[in-house]
Amino acid sequence: MRTLISIAVGFWIAREISSRYHKRLCTQIQLKQKRRLQAYFKDQGFSQRQIKEYTKSILNL
């Protein structure tokens, strides 16, 4: 019985760690995409307000 409980707790902990890792990874990827998109709009000569508006509409943030 203890073995079964230990295995269940181990799987639960692994799932939590994996979930947090993937959430953090997705957040980093989204921030990288946002920075690249903002840099592109800035290079194209858009105003800061337009950059914010377009970035928000494209990335659905």
PQR file of N, CA, C, O and H, with PARSE charges and radii, in Angstrom:
ATOM      1  N   MET A   1       0.822  -1.189   0.000 -0.4000 1.5000
ATOM      2  CA  MET A   1       0.000   0.000   0.000 -0.0000 2.0000
ATOM      3  C   MET A   1       0.872   1.261   0.000  0.5500 1.7000
ATOM      4  O   MET A   1       0.574   2.227  -0.703 -0.5500 1.4000
ATOM      5  N   ARG A   2       1.941   1.245   0.786 -0.4000 1.5000
ATOM      6  CA  ARG A   2       2.825   2.413   0.830 -0.0000 2.0000
ATOM      7  C   ARG A   2       3.478   2.651  -0.525  0.5500 1.7000
ATOM      8  O   ARG A   2       3.672   3.791  -0.948 -0.5500 1.4000
ATOM      9  H   ARG A   2       2.183   0.460   1.356  0.4000 1.0000
ATOM     10  N   THR A   3       3.809   1.567  -1.189 -0.4000 1.5000
ATOM     11  CA  THR A   3       4.439   1.682  -2.499 -0.0000 2.0000
ATOM     12  C   THR A   3       3.505   2.371  -3.479  0.5500 1.7000
ATOM     13  O   THR A   3       3.926   3.242  -4.241 -0.5500 1.4000
ATOM     14  H   THR A   3       3.652   0.641  -0.846  0.4000 1.0000
ATOM     15  N   LEU A   4       2.244   1.983  -3.459 -0.4000 1.5000
ATOM     16  CA  LEU A   4       1.259   2.576  -4.355 -0.0000 2.0000
ATOM     17  C   LEU A   4       1.090   4.068  -4.071  0.5500 1.7000
ATOM     18  O   LEU A   4       1.019   4.877  -4.997 -0.5500 1.4000
ATOM     19  H   LEU A   4       1.902   1.276  -2.840  0.4000 1.0000
ATOM     20  N   ILE A   5       1.027   4.422  -2.807 -0.4000 1.5000
ATOM     21  CA  ILE A   5       0.894   5.831  -2.428 -0.0000 2.0000
ATOM     22  C   ILE A   5       2.139   6.608  -2.847  0.5500 1.7000
ATOM     23  O   ILE A   5       2.032   7.730  -3.342 -0.5500 1.4000
ATOM     24  H   ILE A   5       1.084   3.766  -2.056  0.4000 1.0000
ATOM     25  N   SER A   6       3.307   6.023  -2.653 -0.4000 1.5000
ATOM     26  CA  SER A   6       4.559   6.686  -3.049 -0.0000 2.0000
ATOM     27  C   SER A   6       4.606   6.918  -4.552  0.5500 1.7000
ATOM     28  O   SER A   6       5.030   7.980  -5.007 -0.5500 1.4000
ATOM     29  H   SER A   6       3.393   5.112  -2.251  0.4000 1.0000
ATOM     30  N   ILE A   7       4.177   5.938  -5.311 -0.4000 1.5000
ATOM     31  CA  ILE A   7       4.153   6.079  -6.772 -0.0000 2.0000
ATOM     32  C   ILE A   7       3.170   7.164  -7.184  0.5500 1.7000
ATOM     33  O   ILE A   7       3.477   7.981  -8.051 -0.5500 1.4000
ATOM     34  H   ILE A   7       3.832   5.075  -4.941  0.4000 1.0000
ATOM     35  N   ALA A   8       1.989   7.180  -6.569 -0.4000 1.5000
ATOM     36  CA  ALA A   8       0.977   8.188  -6.896 -0.0000 2.0000
ATOM     37  C   ALA A   8       1.488   9.595  -6.587  0.5500 1.7000
ATOM     38  O   ALA A   8       1.315  10.513  -7.389 -0.5500 1.4000
ATOM     39  H   ALA A   8       1.739   6.516  -5.864  0.4000 1.0000
ATOM     40  N   VAL A   9       2.109   9.759  -5.437 -0.4000 1.5000
ATOM     41  CA  VAL A   9       2.653  11.069  -5.060 -0.0000 2.0000
ATOM     42  C   VAL A   9       3.767  11.468  -6.027  0.5500 1.7000
ATOM     43  O   VAL A   9       3.863  12.632  -6.416 -0.5500 1.4000
ATOM     44  H   VAL A   9       2.249   9.013  -4.785  0.4000 1.0000
ATOM     45  N   GLY A  10       4.593  10.525  -6.409 -0.4000 1.5000
ATOM     46  CA  GLY A  10       5.667  10.805  -7.366 -0.0000 2.0000
ATOM     47  C   GLY A  10       5.136  11.274  -8.705  0.5500 1.7000
ATOM     48  O   GLY A  10       5.652  12.233  -9.278 -0.5500 1.4000
ATOM     49  H   GLY A  10       4.514   9.580  -6.094  0.4000 1.0000
ATOM     50  N   PHE A  11       4.104  10.604  -9.212 -0.4000 1.5000
ATOM     51  CA  PHE A  11       3.499  11.021 -10.475 -0.0000 2.0000
ATOM     52  C   PHE A  11       2.874  12.405 -10.360  0.5500 1.7000
ATOM     53  O   PHE A  11       2.980  13.217 -11.279 -0.5500 1.4000
ATOM     54  H   PHE A  11       3.684   9.825  -8.747  0.4000 1.0000
ATOM     55  N   TRP A  12       2.221  12.675  -9.230 -0.4000 1.5000
ATOM     56  CA  TRP A  12       1.588  13.968  -9.033 -0.0000 2.0000
ATOM     57  C   TRP A  12       2.634  15.085  -9.012  0.5500 1.7000
ATOM     58  O   TRP A  12       2.447  16.127  -9.640 -0.5500 1.4000
ATOM     59  H   TRP A  12       2.135  12.016  -8.483  0.4000 1.0000
ATOM     60  N   ILE A  13       3.730  14.865  -8.291 -0.4000 1.5000
ATOM     61  CA  ILE A  13       4.803  15.864  -8.220 -0.0000 2.0000
ATOM     62  C   ILE A  13       5.418  16.083  -9.603  0.5500 1.7000
ATOM     63  O   ILE A  13       5.671  17.222  -9.995 -0.5500 1.4000
ATOM     64  H   ILE A  13       3.882  14.018  -7.782  0.4000 1.0000
ATOM     65  N   ALA A  14       5.654  15.012 -10.333 -0.4000 1.5000
ATOM     66  CA  ALA A  14       6.226  15.131 -11.681 -0.0000 2.0000
ATOM     67  C   ALA A  14       5.291  15.903 -12.596  0.5500 1.7000
ATOM     68  O   ALA A  14       5.744  16.720 -13.398 -0.5500 1.4000
ATOM     69  H   ALA A  14       5.448  14.087 -10.014  0.4000 1.0000
ATOM     70  N   ARG A  15       3.997  15.655 -12.483 -0.4000 1.5000
ATOM     71  CA  ARG A  15       3.025  16.370 -13.308 -0.0000 2.0000
ATOM     72  C   ARG A  15       3.017  17.860 -12.991  0.5500 1.7000
ATOM     73  O   ARG A  15       2.950  18.691 -13.898 -0.5500 1.4000
ATOM     74  H   ARG A  15       3.630  14.992 -11.831  0.4000 1.0000
ATOM     75  N   GLU A  16       3.085  18.197 -11.712 -0.4000 1.5000
ATOM     76  CA  GLU A  16       3.111  19.597 -11.302 -0.0000 2.0000
ATOM     77  C   GLU A  16       4.369  20.298 -11.818  0.5500 1.7000
ATOM     78  O   GLU A  16       4.291  21.414 -12.331 -0.5500 1.4000
ATOM     79  H   GLU A  16       3.139  17.522 -10.976  0.4000 1.0000
ATOM     80  N   ILE A  17       5.500  19.664 -11.686 -0.4000 1.5000
ATOM     81  CA  ILE A  17       6.759  20.244 -12.167 -0.0000 2.0000
ATOM     82  C   ILE A  17       6.703  20.441 -13.671  0.5500 1.7000
ATOM     83  O   ILE A  17       7.100  21.489 -14.181 -0.5500 1.4000
ATOM     84  H   ILE A  17       5.564  18.757 -11.269  0.4000 1.0000
ATOM     85  N   SER A  18       6.212  19.436 -14.380 -0.4000 1.5000
ATOM     86  CA  SER A  18       6.111  19.514 -15.835 -0.0000 2.0000
ATOM     87  C   SER A  18       5.157  20.628 -16.254  0.5500 1.7000
ATOM     88  O   SER A  18       5.445  21.379 -17.186 -0.5500 1.4000
ATOM     89  H   SER A  18       5.890  18.585 -13.966  0.4000 1.0000
ATOM     90  N   SER A  19       4.039  20.734 -15.575 -0.4000 1.5000
ATOM     91  CA  SER A  19       3.047  21.759 -15.889 -0.0000 2.0000
ATOM     92  C   SER A  19       3.626  23.160 -15.697  0.5500 1.7000
ATOM     93  O   SER A  19       3.446  24.030 -16.549 -0.5500 1.4000
ATOM     94  H   SER A  19       3.805  20.124 -14.817  0.4000 1.0000
ATOM     95  N   ARG A  20       4.307  23.375 -14.601 -0.4000 1.5000
ATOM     96  CA  ARG A  20       4.909  24.688 -14.335 -0.0000 2.0000
ATOM     97  C   ARG A  20       5.997  25.014 -15.347  0.5500 1.7000
ATOM     98  O   ARG A  20       6.123  26.156 -15.788 -0.5500 1.4000
ATOM     99  H   ARG A  20       4.453  22.668 -13.909  0.4000 1.0000
ATOM    100  N   TYR A  21       6.778  24.012 -15.711 -0.4000 1.5000
ATOM    101  CA  TYR A  21       7.840  24.217 -16.690 -0.0000 2.0000
ATOM    102  C   TYR A  21       7.256  24.631 -18.038  0.5500 1.7000
ATOM    103  O   TYR A  21       7.733  25.582 -18.657 -0.5500 1.4000
ATOM    104  H   TYR A  21       6.676  23.084 -15.353  0.4000 1.0000
ATOM    105  N   HIS A  22       6.228  23.922 -18.492 -0.4000 1.5000
ATOM    106  CA  HIS A  22       5.637  24.231 -19.789 -0.0000 2.0000
ATOM    107  C   HIS A  22       4.936  25.588 -19.781  0.5500 1.7000
ATOM    108  O   HIS A  22       4.960  26.300 -20.785 -0.5500 1.4000
ATOM    109  H   HIS A  22       5.840  23.150 -17.989  0.4000 1.0000
ATOM    110  N   LYS A  23       4.320  25.946 -18.675 -0.4000 1.5000
ATOM    111  CA  LYS A  23       3.683  27.255 -18.568 -0.0000 2.0000
ATOM    112  C   LYS A  23       4.727  28.363 -18.669  0.5500 1.7000
ATOM    113  O   LYS A  23       4.527  29.352 -19.374 -0.5500 1.4000
ATOM    114  H   LYS A  23       4.301  25.367 -17.859  0.4000 1.0000
ATOM    115  N   ARG A  24       5.841  28.190 -17.961 -0.4000 1.5000
ATOM    116  CA  ARG A  24       6.917  29.183 -18.001 -0.0000 2.0000
ATOM    117  C   ARG A  24       7.529  29.265 -19.396  0.5500 1.7000
ATOM    118  O   ARG A  24       7.848  30.354 -19.874 -0.5500 1.4000
ATOM    119  H   ARG A  24       6.004  27.386 -17.389  0.4000 1.0000
ATOM    120  N   LEU A  25       7.692  28.115 -20.049 -0.4000 1.5000
ATOM    121  CA  LEU A  25       8.249  28.073 -21.394 -0.0000 2.0000
ATOM    122  C   LEU A  25       7.341  28.799 -22.388  0.5500 1.7000
ATOM    123  O   LEU A  25       7.825  29.557 -23.228 -0.5500 1.4000
ATOM    124  H   LEU A  25       7.433  27.230 -19.661  0.4000 1.0000
ATOM    125  N   CYS A  26       6.036  28.573 -22.297 -0.4000 1.5000
ATOM    126  CA  CYS A  26       5.086  29.247 -23.184 -0.0000 2.0000
ATOM    127  C   CYS A  26       5.102  30.755 -22.964  0.5500 1.7000
ATOM    128  O   CYS A  26       5.021  31.527 -23.919 -0.5500 1.4000
ATOM    129  H   CYS A  26       5.643  27.957 -21.615  0.4000 1.0000
ATOM    130  N   THR A  27       5.205  31.168 -21.716 -0.4000 1.5000
ATOM    131  CA  THR A  27       5.262  32.596 -21.403 -0.0000 2.0000
ATOM    132  C   THR A  27       6.509  33.231 -22.014  0.5500 1.7000
ATOM    133  O   THR A  27       6.437  34.326 -22.571 -0.5500 1.4000
ATOM    134  H   THR A  27       5.271  30.540 -20.940  0.4000 1.0000
ATOM    135  N   GLN A  28       7.643  32.555 -21.915 -0.4000 1.5000
ATOM    136  CA  GLN A  28       8.883  33.073 -22.489 -0.0000 2.0000
ATOM    137  C   GLN A  28       8.781  33.175 -24.008  0.5500 1.7000
ATOM    138  O   GLN A  28       9.246  34.152 -24.594 -0.5500 1.4000
ATOM    139  H   GLN A  28       7.702  31.665 -21.462  0.4000 1.0000
ATOM    140  N   ILE A  29       8.183  32.185 -24.643 -0.4000 1.5000
ATOM    141  CA  ILE A  29       8.030  32.200 -26.098 -0.0000 2.0000
ATOM    142  C   ILE A  29       7.125  33.350 -26.517  0.5500 1.7000
ATOM    143  O   ILE A  29       7.421  34.044 -27.489 -0.5500 1.4000
ATOM    144  H   ILE A  29       7.805  31.391 -24.166  0.4000 1.0000
ATOM    145  N   GLN A  30       6.020  33.562 -25.791 -0.4000 1.5000
ATOM    146  CA  GLN A  30       5.111  34.654 -26.113 -0.0000 2.0000
ATOM    147  C   GLN A  30       5.795  36.010 -25.954  0.5500 1.7000
ATOM    148  O   GLN A  30       5.609  36.897 -26.788 -0.5500 1.4000
ATOM    149  H   GLN A  30       5.781  32.997 -25.001  0.4000 1.0000
ATOM    150  N   LEU A  31       6.576  36.176 -24.902 -0.4000 1.5000
ATOM    151  CA  LEU A  31       7.278  37.445 -24.699 -0.0000 2.0000
ATOM    152  C   LEU A  31       8.306  37.692 -25.799  0.5500 1.7000
ATOM    153  O   LEU A  31       8.478  38.825 -26.248 -0.5500 1.4000
ATOM    154  H   LEU A  31       6.727  35.456 -24.225  0.4000 1.0000
ATOM    155  N   LYS A  32       8.986  36.640 -26.230 -0.4000 1.5000
ATOM    156  CA  LYS A  32       9.963  36.764 -27.308 -0.0000 2.0000
ATOM    157  C   LYS A  32       9.271  37.177 -28.605  0.5500 1.7000
ATOM    158  O   LYS A  32       9.764  38.048 -29.322 -0.5500 1.4000
ATOM    159  H   LYS A  32       8.846  35.719 -25.865  0.4000 1.0000
ATOM    160  N   GLN A  33       8.128  36.555 -28.908 -0.4000 1.5000
ATOM    161  CA  GLN A  33       7.380  36.901 -30.108 -0.0000 2.0000
ATOM    162  C   GLN A  33       6.887  38.345 -30.037  0.5500 1.7000
ATOM    163  O   GLN A  33       6.921  39.070 -31.031 -0.5500 1.4000
ATOM    164  H   GLN A  33       7.728  35.848 -28.325  0.4000 1.0000
ATOM    165  N   LYS A  34       6.434  38.750 -28.865 -0.4000 1.5000
ATOM    166  CA  LYS A  34       5.939  40.111 -28.683 -0.0000 2.0000
ATOM    167  C   LYS A  34       7.053  41.129 -28.920  0.5500 1.7000
ATOM    168  O   LYS A  34       6.844  42.133 -29.600 -0.5500 1.4000
ATOM    169  H   LYS A  34       6.406  38.161 -28.058  0.4000 1.0000
ATOM    170  N   ARG A  35       8.240  40.868 -28.357 -0.4000 1.5000
ATOM    171  CA  ARG A  35       9.365  41.785 -28.552 -0.0000 2.0000
ATOM    172  C   ARG A  35       9.773  41.877 -30.017  0.5500 1.7000
ATOM    173  O   ARG A  35      10.057  42.964 -30.520 -0.5500 1.4000
ATOM    174  H   ARG A  35       8.410  40.052 -27.805  0.4000 1.0000
ATOM    175  N   ARG A  36       9.800  40.739 -30.699 -0.4000 1.5000
ATOM    176  CA  ARG A  36      10.181  40.735 -32.115 -0.0000 2.0000
ATOM    177  C   ARG A  36       9.158  41.492 -32.960  0.5500 1.7000
ATOM    178  O   ARG A  36       9.528  42.233 -33.871 -0.5500 1.4000
ATOM    179  H   ARG A  36       9.569  39.856 -30.291  0.4000 1.0000
ATOM    180  N   LEU A  37       7.879  41.305 -32.660 -0.4000 1.5000
ATOM    181  CA  LEU A  37       6.826  41.991 -33.397 -0.0000 2.0000
ATOM    182  C   LEU A  37       6.887  43.496 -33.151  0.5500 1.7000
ATOM    183  O   LEU A  37       6.733  44.287 -34.081 -0.5500 1.4000
ATOM    184  H   LEU A  37       7.579  40.703 -31.920  0.4000 1.0000
ATOM    185  N   GLN A  38       7.110  43.888 -31.902 -0.4000 1.5000
ATOM    186  CA  GLN A  38       7.219  45.310 -31.589 -0.0000 2.0000
ATOM    187  C   GLN A  38       8.434  45.933 -32.269  0.5500 1.7000
ATOM    188  O   GLN A  38       8.360  47.064 -32.749 -0.5500 1.4000
ATOM    189  H   GLN A  38       7.235  43.245 -31.146  0.4000 1.0000
ATOM    190  N   ALA A  39       9.537  45.219 -32.313 -0.4000 1.5000
ATOM    191  CA  ALA A  39      10.735  45.725 -32.982 -0.0000 2.0000
ATOM    192  C   ALA A  39      10.481  45.895 -34.477  0.5500 1.7000
ATOM    193  O   ALA A  39      10.944  46.861 -35.082 -0.5500 1.4000
ATOM    194  H   ALA A  39       9.598  44.300 -31.923  0.4000 1.0000
ATOM    195  N   TYR A  40       9.749  44.961 -35.068 -0.4000 1.5000
ATOM    196  CA  TYR A  40       9.429  45.056 -36.495 -0.0000 2.0000
ATOM    197  C   TYR A  40       8.577  46.294 -36.766  0.5500 1.7000
ATOM    198  O   TYR A  40       8.860  47.055 -37.691 -0.5500 1.4000
ATOM    199  H   TYR A  40       9.372  44.176 -34.576  0.4000 1.0000
ATOM    200  N   PHE A  41       7.538  46.494 -35.963 -0.4000 1.5000
ATOM    201  CA  PHE A  41       6.676  47.659 -36.153 -0.0000 2.0000
ATOM    202  C   PHE A  41       7.455  48.954 -35.939  0.5500 1.7000
ATOM    203  O   PHE A  41       7.225  49.937 -36.644 -0.5500 1.4000
ATOM    204  H   PHE A  41       7.308  45.876 -35.211  0.4000 1.0000
ATOM    205  N   LYS A  42       8.366  48.963 -34.982 -0.4000 1.5000
ATOM    206  CA  LYS A  42       9.174  50.154 -34.728 -0.0000 2.0000
ATOM    207  C   LYS A  42      10.063  50.456 -35.933  0.5500 1.7000
ATOM    208  O   LYS A  42      10.216  51.615 -36.320 -0.5500 1.4000
ATOM    209  H   LYS A  42       8.553  48.164 -34.410  0.4000 1.0000
ATOM    210  N   ASP A  43      10.647  49.416 -36.525 -0.4000 1.5000
ATOM    211  CA  ASP A  43      11.475  49.592 -37.719 -0.0000 2.0000
ATOM    212  C   ASP A  43      10.663  50.117 -38.893  0.5500 1.7000
ATOM    213  O   ASP A  43      11.187  50.830 -39.749 -0.5500 1.4000
ATOM    214  H   ASP A  43      10.522  48.474 -36.211  0.4000 1.0000
ATOM    215  N   GLN A  44       9.383  49.763 -38.933 -0.4000 1.5000
ATOM    216  CA  GLN A  44       8.515  50.207 -40.017 -0.0000 2.0000
ATOM    217  C   GLN A  44       7.997  51.631 -39.808  0.5500 1.7000
ATOM    218  O   GLN A  44       7.371  52.197 -40.704 -0.5500 1.4000
ATOM    219  H   GLN A  44       8.957  49.184 -38.237  0.4000 1.0000
ATOM    220  N   GLY A  45       8.254  52.213 -38.633 -0.4000 1.5000
ATOM    221  CA  GLY A  45       7.915  53.608 -38.387 -0.0000 2.0000
ATOM    222  C   GLY A  45       6.552  53.838 -37.754  0.5500 1.7000
ATOM    223  O   GLY A  45       6.035  54.953 -37.818 -0.5500 1.4000
ATOM    224  H   GLY A  45       8.762  51.753 -37.905  0.4000 1.0000
ATOM    225  N   PHE A  46       5.964  52.833 -37.156 -0.4000 1.5000
ATOM    226  CA  PHE A  46       4.678  53.008 -36.491 -0.0000 2.0000
ATOM    227  C   PHE A  46       4.869  53.746 -35.174  0.5500 1.7000
ATOM    228  O   PHE A  46       5.941  53.696 -34.572 -0.5500 1.4000
ATOM    229  H   PHE A  46       6.385  51.927 -37.104  0.4000 1.0000
ATOM    230  N   SER A  47       3.810  54.436 -34.730 -0.4000 1.5000
ATOM    231  CA  SER A  47       3.871  55.118 -33.436 -0.0000 2.0000
ATOM    232  C   SER A  47       3.742  54.088 -32.316  0.5500 1.7000
ATOM    233  O   SER A  47       3.333  52.948 -32.540 -0.5500 1.4000
ATOM    234  H   SER A  47       2.939  54.477 -35.219  0.4000 1.0000
ATOM    235  N   GLN A  48       4.100  54.517 -31.112 -0.4000 1.5000
ATOM    236  CA  GLN A  48       4.068  53.597 -29.970 -0.0000 2.0000
ATOM    237  C   GLN A  48       2.647  53.108 -29.702  0.5500 1.7000
ATOM    238  O   GLN A  48       2.442  51.944 -29.358 -0.5500 1.4000
ATOM    239  H   GLN A  48       4.432  55.442 -30.930  0.4000 1.0000
ATOM    240  N   ARG A  49       1.671  53.994 -29.859 -0.4000 1.5000
ATOM    241  CA  ARG A  49       0.271  53.614 -29.643 -0.0000 2.0000
ATOM    242  C   ARG A  49      -0.168  52.575 -30.663  0.5500 1.7000
ATOM    243  O   ARG A  49      -0.840  51.604 -30.314 -0.5500 1.4000
ATOM    244  H   ARG A  49       1.837  54.939 -30.139  0.4000 1.0000
ATOM    245  N   GLN A  50       0.211  52.774 -31.926 -0.4000 1.5000
ATOM    246  CA  GLN A  50      -0.132  51.812 -32.972 -0.0000 2.0000
ATOM    247  C   GLN A  50       0.557  50.469 -32.731  0.5500 1.7000
ATOM    248  O   GLN A  50      -0.037  49.412 -32.942 -0.5500 1.4000
ATOM    249  H   GLN A  50       0.757  53.563 -32.209  0.4000 1.0000
ATOM    250  N   ILE A  51       1.803  50.523 -32.291 -0.4000 1.5000
ATOM    251  CA  ILE A  51       2.544  49.286 -32.015 -0.0000 2.0000
ATOM    252  C   ILE A  51       1.823  48.479 -30.947  0.5500 1.7000
ATOM    253  O   ILE A  51       1.640  47.271 -31.094 -0.5500 1.4000
ATOM    254  H   ILE A  51       2.285  51.382 -32.120  0.4000 1.0000
ATOM    255  N   LYS A  52       1.413  49.146 -29.870 -0.4000 1.5000
ATOM    256  CA  LYS A  52       0.692  48.463 -28.796 -0.0000 2.0000
ATOM    257  C   LYS A  52      -0.612  47.861 -29.305  0.5500 1.7000
ATOM    258  O   LYS A  52      -0.934  46.709 -29.017 -0.5500 1.4000
ATOM    259  H   LYS A  52       1.562  50.128 -29.751  0.4000 1.0000
ATOM    260  N   GLU A  53      -1.348  48.652 -30.060 -0.4000 1.5000
ATOM    261  CA  GLU A  53      -2.654  48.213 -30.567 -0.0000 2.0000
ATOM    262  C   GLU A  53      -2.516  47.018 -31.508  0.5500 1.7000
ATOM    263  O   GLU A  53      -3.238  46.031 -31.369 -0.5500 1.4000
ATOM    264  H   GLU A  53      -1.087  49.589 -30.294  0.4000 1.0000
ATOM    265  N   TYR A  54      -1.600  47.103 -32.453 -0.4000 1.5000
ATOM    266  CA  TYR A  54      -1.424  46.025 -33.426 -0.0000 2.0000
ATOM    267  C   TYR A  54      -0.875  44.757 -32.777  0.5500 1.7000
ATOM    268  O   TYR A  54      -1.304  43.649 -33.099 -0.5500 1.4000
ATOM    269  H   TYR A  54      -1.013  47.905 -32.565  0.4000 1.0000
ATOM    270  N   THR A  55       0.069  44.929 -31.867 -0.4000 1.5000
ATOM    271  CA  THR A  55       0.635  43.770 -31.176 -0.0000 2.0000
ATOM    272  C   THR A  55      -0.441  43.055 -30.366  0.5500 1.7000
ATOM    273  O   THR A  55      -0.520  41.827 -30.363 -0.5500 1.4000
ATOM    274  H   THR A  55       0.417  45.829 -31.606  0.4000 1.0000
ATOM    275  N   LYS A  56      -1.256  43.831 -29.691 -0.4000 1.5000
ATOM    276  CA  LYS A  56      -2.326  43.241 -28.880 -0.0000 2.0000
ATOM    277  C   LYS A  56      -3.333  42.504 -29.754  0.5500 1.7000
ATOM    278  O   LYS A  56      -3.781  41.413 -29.400 -0.5500 1.4000
ATOM    279  H   LYS A  56      -1.192  44.828 -29.694  0.4000 1.0000
ATOM    280  N   SER A  57      -3.692  43.089 -30.890 -0.4000 1.5000
ATOM    281  CA  SER A  57      -4.682  42.440 -31.752 -0.0000 2.0000
ATOM    282  C   SER A  57      -4.116  41.192 -32.429  0.5500 1.7000
ATOM    283  O   SER A  57      -4.841  40.216 -32.622 -0.5500 1.4000
ATOM    284  H   SER A  57      -3.329  43.975 -31.178  0.4000 1.0000
ATOM    285  N   ILE A  58      -2.845  41.210 -32.789 -0.4000 1.5000
ATOM    286  CA  ILE A  58      -2.244  40.054 -33.463 -0.0000 2.0000
ATOM    287  C   ILE A  58      -2.036  38.900 -32.493  0.5500 1.7000
ATOM    288  O   ILE A  58      -2.347  37.753 -32.817 -0.5500 1.4000
ATOM    289  H   ILE A  58      -2.256  42.002 -32.632  0.4000 1.0000
ATOM    290  N   LEU A  59      -1.513  39.192 -31.310 -0.4000 1.5000
ATOM    291  CA  LEU A  59      -1.201  38.136 -30.350 -0.0000 2.0000
ATOM    292  C   LEU A  59      -2.372  37.788 -29.437  0.5500 1.7000
ATOM    293  O   LEU A  59      -2.276  36.849 -28.647 -0.5500 1.4000
ATOM    294  H   LEU A  59      -1.260  40.123 -31.047  0.4000 1.0000
ATOM    295  N   ASN A  60      -3.472  38.528 -29.531 -0.4000 1.5000
ATOM    296  CA  ASN A  60      -4.657  38.292 -28.700 -0.0000 2.0000
ATOM    297  C   ASN A  60      -4.336  38.302 -27.211  0.5500 1.7000
ATOM    298  O   ASN A  60      -4.747  37.408 -26.470 -0.5500 1.4000
ATOM    299  H   ASN A  60      -3.550  39.291 -30.173  0.4000 1.0000
ATOM    300  N   LEU A  61      -3.598  39.321 -26.780 -0.4000 1.5000
ATOM    301  CA  LEU A  61      -3.238  39.427 -25.361 -0.0000 2.0000
ATOM    302  C   LEU A  61      -4.214  40.309 -24.623  0.5500 1.7000
ATOM    303  O   LEU A  61      -4.072  40.514 -23.417 -0.5500 1.4000
ATOM    304  H   LEU A  61      -3.264  40.047 -27.381  0.4000 1.0000
TER
END
